């Protein structure tokens, strides 16, 4: 994942779009565990609250699912991303 701080697109929106792209292209598959909030924030040098906002938004869109105490996983990609978004 790559973040462009100088972009006019907010960081959280860049992250959401990149995760959706990875799910749509099969880089991330149903059931794959995604990095923890702390791990991804450290890797990308962004605030943990930003990553939490991204994960919560993607959970609302059924792209990710949070298993309390176990981690965050890719949900069923067939239901969560429309054909238009896949293109």
VENURBEL-V569225 format. One line per field, one symbol per residue. ss: DSSP state (2 for helix, 1 for strand, 0 for the rest). phi: phi as a letter, one per 40 degrees, with the letter a starting at -180 (. if undefined). burial: I if it has 9 or more other ideal C-beta (glycine too) atoms within 8 Angstrom, else O. A space follows every 10 residues. Layout:
ss = ???
phi = ???
burial = ???
This chain:
ss = 0000000000 2222222222 2222000000 0011002222 2222000222 2222222222 0001111000 1111002222 0022220
phi = .bbbcccccd dccdcdcccc cccccgcbbd gcccdcdccc ccccfbcccc cccccccccc cgcbbbbdgb hbbccccccc bcccccc
burial = IOIOOOOOOO IIOIIIIIII IIIIOOOIOO OOOIOOIOOI IOOIOIOIOI IIIIIOIIIO OIIIIIOOOO OIIIIOIOOI IOOOOOO
